[in-house]
Amino acid sequence: MENNNNAGDTLHPPAAKHDGAAAQANPLSPTRHAKAEEDRKKEEAAASTPTSLEKLAQEIDQFVRRLKTDGNAHNFEIPDFAERYLDLVEEKIMKYDAGEGKPRWGEVSEEDSWLLNNANRFSKLMTLVTGNYPDHEPEKISGAQVSMMNRISSIHQRLMTYLEEDFRFLIEESRIPTELDPGGYNQNSIDTKGKQHMTASEQQQEVAQEQDGLEQDTNFPGYSEETIASLSKIASEMLFGGYESECCQVYIISRRNAFEEINQKLALEKISIDEMVTKVQWETMARDMIPAWINTLKQYAAVYFPGERKLTEAVFANNQAVAAGLFSSLSRGVVIQLLNFAEGAAMTKRAGEKLFKLLDMYESLCQVISNVARLFPDESVEEIKTEMNLAKSRLGEASIHIFCDLENQIKSETAKSAVPGGAVHPLTRYIMNYLSIAGDYKETLEQVFREHTKRDRSGSTSKNAEQKNEGSWDKETPSPFAKQTLRVMDLLDSSLEGKARLYKEVALSNFFMMNNGRYILQKIKSSKEMSKVMGDNWIRKKSSDLRNYHKNYQRETWNRVLQCLNHEGLTVNGKVHKPVLKERFKSFNSLFDEIHKTQSSWVVKDEQLQSELRVSISAVIIPAYRSFVARFAQTFDPGRQTEKYIKYQAEDIETYIDELFEGKPHQSIGKRRT
């Protein structure tokens, strides 16, 4: 646009001169007389009318003010200078159209002001003109008045079209691309290993710090103050002029595209619930999509939604109701997309490995619901909170179903072959490692079970099992999650007892229970949170059970060895009965060789338990053997007879005991010595 305040001086057509000769030729003609009178009036009006666009605009403003003051005016006459004003405005618009066809907002500030001022002026004209010409009495409106009204409407529409183009140009082309961190939350917020040594308050503090850092580092929504001020001026005039729908549509489309750009940069795919359930592999979802979802959700809550609200409130500063509606519409669309993803994840086929990813999503929703809800206007806040809580419930219910399915996994493990060497059973490792990680989510699982457990949950254990559980339940942890965990542990114990009966040797059966029980206890004690869940009573009872299994193993294995070293029955009338002594040494050598060969292949991976077992065995056997040899060795003739029956020194016995429980079958001691 160009500033041409004197355009009216050159563009206004000259006034028609009065044709006196023609009038005299036929002075009786009423038509000619009327025309002459009209021409005379036009000449007088032209002589008294300002000719510059600026002066004409001032006159129009005065005319508008007078009409506005006289609110009851009807059928008023639009002054003749208004037509000249419209001519000059249209010529100005034609010059504006003659440009390159692109919005030129900001190139010349005077042109921007002219467009805004005239848009405002014509909006007022439209309001007053349409308001003072009654629609129910069209016969009272002359053709000239209709033509004038149509011209005002046409120019008003063209001015609003220019404002709309400028608004679109500013909001789309002036936005500074937002720099995003696609992995902003991936490492700390959703890494289960990182949770193991963090309390819930520490996790919340970490999230708050991450959000503060994001607010400081992210340039959003990416418009300069000058641009926002211009957008606000244009929006104000468009809304005042009755073009609210057009302005809002441009804003919504542009900002929706900006949000889509954010989603793409944050690696959040736009995918339907059906596609998630039927097409997407869980590995892909867990590795890529869920971390991206959590990252996106938290960044929206911390930065993008607050930023979008500030932007709408600034752009539509003169109409906060419109601003609230726009923000609600835009943000709700993004929220629904995020919630659809959460519901899709919750609806996928349930499996044990999915629990902790679903809990990560559940935690993320819990953290942002209140913050997001506060941003929405009162009329829509309840709806959005309902939607978010519904998605949270779906995740919670799916998590409960998966955790409770541990019962079925234990029940369905019906292997008929014993684990070699009495080792820790794979089921034990799986369940305990699962519960160990669950301990990192204790507070979340407590909340999930408390808020989302259904009374008549299918797949629950029998009444007898519940009564059994009540006997071992620490009353300090009477939560639904603790009850369910204890049910799982009771079932695991029962399953292990059944698997222990697969071993033919009683010693190995007890060894198996001791080995697995030790693994279970260590896993519980190594998790502060799971120790709280199980309670001190359970830990004491489990420790007592382990001591009993240990004693039973010792009795079944090493008591037989000790019987060989018993002094009773070896002397008759004060003399050693040599044949019996020989048989005792032979029995000891054979039995110890057999135990060494067999139990070297038994497996204890827990180094502490392995050491404790060896020490306890040595503490029983070595002193007894050393005493037996010291008491009866001189009975044999020195040389070959002694070597034949006393094959081992006490130090040899200790060395061989230290070879037990490595899971590696050793060659027979006797063969090694020959």
C-alpha positions, 0 to 999 in steps of 0.5 A: 500500500502507499500513503496518498492522503491527497488522492481525493484531489486528483481522483474525484470527478469534476462537478458538472457545469449548469447548462443554462442554454438547454434550460432556456430552450424548453423552460416548461419541461419539468424533467429538465427543470428537475435535472437542472435543480439536481445538478445545481445542488451537486455543484453546491455540495461539491464546492463545500466538500473536502477533496482529500481522502484524509479529510473525507475520512474525518468527515465520515468519522464525524458523521458516524459519531453523530449517528451513534449519538442519535440512536433513534435515527431512521431513514437518515440520508447518507451525505454526498461526500460519502460517495466520494470517500468510497471512490477514493477508498476503492481506488486505494484498494485497487492500488493495493491489489496491484501489488504482488498479491502477497500480504505486505504487513509490516513493510510500511507502518502507515499502510498498516495503520490505514488498513486497520483504521479503515477496517474499523471505520467501515465496520462502524459504518456497516453497523450503523447503516444496517441498523438504521435501515429497517429490514421489515420496511424495504419499500422505504429504502431508495435504490441509491441507498441500497447501492450505497449499502452494497458498496460499503459492504463490498469494501468492508469485505475486501478490507477484512479479506486483506486483514485475514491474509495479513493475519495468516501471513503473520501467524504462519510465516513469522513463527520462529521454529521451536527447538525441541529435544526429542529425548528430553524425558527418555533417560530419567523419567521412564528408565526403570533402572534409574528409579531403584534408588529414588523415593517418590518425592525425589522422582517428583522433584526431578520431574519439576526440575526437568519442566523448569529447565524446559520452560527456560530453554524452549522458545515457544510459541516462537513469535516476537512481541511485535508480531503478537501485537500486530496479530492482536490488532488485526484480530481485534478489528476482524472480531469487531467487524463480524469476521470472528469465524474467519479469524478463528479458523485461520488461527486454529489451522495454523496452530494445529499445524504447529502442534503437528510439527511438534509431534513429528519432531518429538517422534510421536506418530499419529496412529489410531487405536485400532492400528495400535492394537492390531498392527504395531509390534510391542517391541516397537511401541515399548522402545520408541513410541511410549518414550516419545509419548511420555516425552511429548505429554510432559513437554506439552504440560510443562511448556506448549499448553501454557505457551499456547494459552498465553499466545491466545490470550495475547492475540485475542486480548480484547475478547478473552472468551474467544481466546479461551474457546480457541485454546480449549479447542486446540489443546483438547485436540492434542490431549485427545490424540495423546489419550487415544494413544494411552488407551490403545496401549492399555488395550493391547494384548496383555503380557507381563513385560508390558506392565512397567511401560504402562505404569510409566504412562500412568505415572506421567498422566498422574503428574500432568492432569492437574497442571493441564486441567488448570489451563482449561476454561471452567466450562471445559475443564471437567470434560478434559479431566474426565477424559484424562482420568478415563485414560488413566483408569484404562492404564490402571486396570490393565496394569492390575490385570497384568500384575494379577496374572502372575498368579496364572503364570505360576499355576501354569508352570507345570514342568515335570522334570526337576531343575538339575543340581537343585538350582534356582528355578527359572520361575523363581528368577522370573517372579522375583526379578519381576517383583523387584522391579515392581518395588520401584513402582510401589507407590504407583502400584499402591495407588493403582490397586487402591483406585482401580481394583474391582471388587469381583476381580476375576482370577483371584485366589481361592478363599483358602489361599486368602486365609493362608495369606492372612496368617503370614500377612504383616498387618502394617501393610494391609494394602490391596497391592500388598495382599496381591503380592503376598498371594503371589508369594504363597503361590510361588512357595506352593509351586516350589514345594511341588517341584522339590518333590520331583527330586529323589534325594531328600537332601537335594529336595531340601537343598533346592528349597534352601537355594530358591528360598535364599534367592527369594529372601535376598531379592526382597531384602535388597529392595527397600520397597518390597521389604515394606510390602512383605513386612518383617513378619514375612521376612522372619518366617522366610529366614526360619524356613531357610534355617530348617531347610539347611538343617534338613540338608545337613542332616540328610547328607553329613550326618551319615558322614559323622556316623562313620567318625563315631568313636562308639563301638570301636573299642572292646575291653579298652582295645581298638577293634581293628576290623570295625575301624577299617570298615569305618574308614572305608565307609567314610572314604567311599561316602565322602567321595560319593558326596563330593562327586555328586554335590560338586554338580549341585548349583549355588550361584549366590556366593554368600550362600555357597560360602556359608554352606562350605563353612558350615560343612567344614565346621562339622566335618573337619574337627570330627575327622581330625579328632578321629584320625588323631585318635585311631591313626596309630592303630594301623601299621605305618606305610601302605596300611595307613595310606590304604585306610587314611586316604585324606588329611584334614586339609584335603577334606577342606579343599574338597569341600571348597569344590562343592556346589559349583555346578561342575561335576568333578572326577572321583577323588579316588580316581584322582589319587590313584 
